[in-house]
Amino acid sequence: MATSLPVGIALTLLAGLMSGNCMLPMKFNRSWKWEHTWLVFSVVSLVLIPWLLAFSLVGHLFEIYSALSWYQLAVPFLLGAGWGIAQVLFGISVQRLGLGLAYAIIVGLGALLGTLVPLFIQHRAQVGSRALLEILSGVAVMMIGIGLSTWGGQIRERKTAERVDPANAQSSPASGYLTAVLLAILCGVMAPMLNFSFAFGQDIAHQAVILGNPPLRAAYAVWPIGLAGGFLPNIGYSLYLLRKNQSWPIFKLASLDRLLPILMGILWMGAFALYGMSTTYLGSLGTSIGWGLFQIFMIMTATLSGVWTGEWKGAPRASRLLLALGFVCLTGATALLAMGNH
């Protein structure tokens, strides 16, 4: 299949828009708690939709899996499990830091590692010195943009805490924030394991092509295996909270809240389905360059959603200026990464 940079970037942009907004419905919960939303979201996004897509779009699905060794299936599964732990931490971080700032930290680290690890392990021999310089420059500018956005978010967070509870903000202004940031950093280190699962699970996609599937659809055979690993930590933590908080009866309440995690799951898995397609159009560096672009678009979308939902209302001018500078850097990083993918 011929590569196409414009098509690949367009698909990645759409994926970023969907993924950047996938947590937004959670902000409109009325009666459901985090564990209710996350349980339904996990079932929909990590089990139902991946298998539905795989059965619908990939021929000879179980023949593909049976033709592979246990190692070829275990690698994406275990990497997916590592990502699943990060996914749990992600949901907690969004609650504690806010949508825009949590995305900046988590997706920033995930973008850095998720871009560079496949690049140097899988594709280093395919990248010339000029392209490598452009890619590394793009990653550096991306990290600067994320850092500026995070700095602006920290200023906004401090001012918000002072307005809500001045006494507590003065007595221990940084401890809770620092704990939340450290949690988000841990999440960010583990978050790119989903891309590792996809990148190092390409034996599944290759086998799908061998059995007659077009490359554009072959990627859908990878997701059920990787996301099955991610499902275990997510469902386990949700069930733990339901038991700990004795909140099972809330499921019985007639509420529109039950539709929100379904929408979240559709947005999230739809985003990763489009990302998988974009890597095919972006060529051999798709799981590296594509991941970086995907994360940039996610950060921009999530931050704008945070602005739209009032997270930045009344924020100091300095924080808004840093956010704007961060966006300029992220835009520049997009251009550099695209240039490196030729």
N, C-alpha and C positions, 0 to 999 in steps of 0.2 A: 504494500500500500504506500502511495506517495505521501511524503510529509508536506505539511502546509502550516507555516508559522502563523499566518493570520487566523486560520481556523482553530489551531491549537490554543492561541491566546484568547480568542473569543470564547471558546468552551471553558477555559480556565477562569476567565472573568465571570461567566455565568455561574460556574461552580462556586467561586468565591462569594458572589452575591447571595447564593442560597445558603451556603455554610455559615457566612457571617451573620445571617439572620435566623439561623435554626434555633438558637436559644431564646430569641426574642419572645415567643409565645409564653415562656415560663414566667415572664414578668406580669402576666395578666391572670395568673391563678387566683381564684377566690377562696376555695375551700380545700383543695388538694394541697398536700405538703410535698416537699422535694421528693421523698421516696415513692410516692404514688406516681408522680410525673415521670420519674426516672425509670421506674419499672416498665411502664407502658412504652415509653420512648425506646428503651433497650430492646424490648421484644419486637417492636415494629421496625426499628432501624437496623438491628443486628441479626435478626432471624427472618422475619417475614419478607421484607422487601428484597434482601440479597438473594434468598432462595427463589423468590418469585421471578426476579430478573434473570437469574441463572437458568431456571427451567424454561423460561420463555424465549431466551435469546441464544442459548448455547446448546448445540446438538450433542448427543452422546455424552451427557454430563457425567454419569457414573462410570462410563467406560474411560473417560479422561482420568478420573481419580484412581480407578483400579490399575491403570497402566503406570502409575507413579510409585516410587518407593516411599516407605514410611518417612524417611528423612525429608524428602521433597514436600511432603504434606505437613510434617511436624514443624519445619522452620517457619512458614507463614503463620501457623496456628499459635506457636509459642510467642512469636513477636506480636501477634494480635493480642495475646493475653497480657503482655507487658503494656501495650497501649490501653487495654481495658482498665488497668489500674489508673493510668493517667486520665482516662475519661471520667472516672469517678472523682478524682481530684479536680478535674476541670469544672464539673458541675458545682462543687463546693466553692471553688475559687470565684466563679461568676457571682455567687451569692455574696461572698465576703468582700470582693473588690469592685464589683460592678462590671457590666458587660464590656465596655471599651478597654478598661485597664487590664482585666484578666486576659482578654484576647492579646493585648500588646505583649505581656510577659510570656504567656504560654506559647502563643503562636510564634513569637519572636525566636525563642530558643528552638522550638520545633522546626522553624524555617531554616535556621542555621544548620542544625544537625541533619535534618531531613534532606537538605540540598547537598551538603558537602560529603556526607558518608557514601551515598550511592555514586557520587561523582568520582571520588578517589578510589573506591573499592571496585566499582564495576566499569567505569568509563574513562579512567585517566589516560589510557593509551590512545583513546579516540579524540582527545581534545588537544588542539595545538596551543602553543604558548600565548598567542594573542587572544584566543577565545578563553583560555584559562584566566588570563589577566582581566578580561571583561567580566567573567563570571564572579571571580573573587572580589573585584571592585563592586559589582552589583550587590554581593552579599554584605560587604562592608558598609555600603551606603544604606542598605536595608536595615542593618543593625543600628546604625546611627539614627535612622528614622524611628525605629522602634524605641530606642533609648530616649529620644526627645519626647515621644508620645507618652511614655511611661513617666518621665519626669513631670510633664504637665499634669498627668493623672494624680501623681503623688501630691502636688501642690493643691489641686482641686480637692483631693480626699482630706487633706489637713484642714483646709478652710471649712469644708462641710462639717467635719467633726467639731470644730470650734463653734459653729453656729448652733448645732444641735445640742451639744453638751459641753459648754466651755470649761467647766470644772474638771471633767474627766479628760478632756483633750489636753489640758495643761498638766495634769498629774502624770499621765502616761500616754503621750500622743503617738509614740512610735511603736510601742510593743505589739499591740494588736495588728497594726498595719504591717509590721515587719514579719510577724508570723504568717500572715496571709500571703505576703510576697514570697516568702521562702517556700510555702506550700505550692504556690503557682510556679516557682522555679523548678521544683522537683517534678511537677506535672509537665513542664516544658521540656525537661530532659528526656522524659519517657514518651512524650506525645508523638515524636516522629517514628515510633516503632510501627505505627500503622503504615506509613510509607515504606518502611523497611520490609514489612510483611508483604506489601504489594510488589516492591522492587525485587526482593529476594524470593518471591513466589512466582516468578515469571516462567518457571518450568511448567506450571499448570497451564498458563496461557499458551506456551509453545506447544504443549501436547494437544490443546484444544484446536490449534491451527492444523496440526498434523492430521487430526481426525476430521478435517474439512470445514472448520469454522473460520469465518473471516477474522482478520486481526482485530478489527474494531469491536467485535463481540467477544473475542476470546478472553478479554480482561474480566468479564463478568463471572468467569469460572473461578477466579482467584478470591473474590470477596467472600463467598460463603465460608471458606476455610479460615481465612484470617479473622473475620468477624466472629466466627464461632469461638475462637480463643478470647476475643474481647468481650463476648457476652457473659462469660463466667464471672469475672470480677464485678461487672455492673449489676447483674441480677442478684449476685450474692450479697452485695452491699445494700441493695434496695430491700431485700427480704430481711436482712439484719435490722435495718431501721424500722421496718414495719412491725417487727416483733418487739423491738426495744421500746418503741413509742406507743405500742398497742393501738396503732392507727388503721388497722384493717377496715373497721366499720366505715371509714370515710369513703371507701369505694362505693358504698351503697347510696351515697347522696346523689340526688338528681342534679347534675351540674354540667355546664358546658366545659368544665375543666378537663373532662375526659377526652375532648376533641383536640386539646392543645398539644399533648405529647404525640398524638398521631400526626399532626401537622409538623411538629418538630422532626419526627422520624422521616417523613417524606422529604422535607427540605434537606436533612443531613445526608441521607443515603442517596438522594437525587444528586446532591453536590458531588459525592465521591464517585458516583456512576459517570458523571460528566468528566470529572478529573481523570478517571481511567481512560476514557475516550480521548481526552486531550493529549495524554502521553503518547498515544499512537501517532497523532498528527505532528507532535513535536519531534519525533524521531528517536534516535538512540539515547539522547540525553533527557528524554521526556520525564522520567521518574526523578530527575535531579532538578533541571531548570523548571519543569512544570510545577514541582512541589514548591519551589521558592515563589513563583508567580501566584500560585494558589493561596499561599499564606499571606502574601502582600494584599491581595484583593480581599481576603477574609478580614484582615486587620482594618482596612479602610471601611469596609461595610459595617463591621461590628461597632467601630468607633462612631460612625455616622448614626447608627441605630441608637447608640447610647446618648448621643446629642439629641436625637429626635424624641427619646423617651424622658428627657429631662435630667440626665445624669450630669450634664455640664451647665445646667441653669444656674446663673449667679456665680460661675467659676471666675477666679481672678483673671485679669487680662494676661498676666504672664503665662498662666497655664494654657490659655487659648492660643497664645502666640507660639508656644512650644508645640502644641498639637498641630498648628498649621505648618510649622517648619518640618515636623515629622512627616506630614503628608507630602511635602515637596520632596523630601529624601526618598520616600517610598515610591513616588512617581519616577524619580531618577533611577532607582534600583530596578524598576520594571524595565526601563529602556535598556539598561546595561545587561540584564539577564537575557533579554530578547536578542540583543546583539551577539551575546556569547553563544547562542544556539544556532549559529549558521554553519 
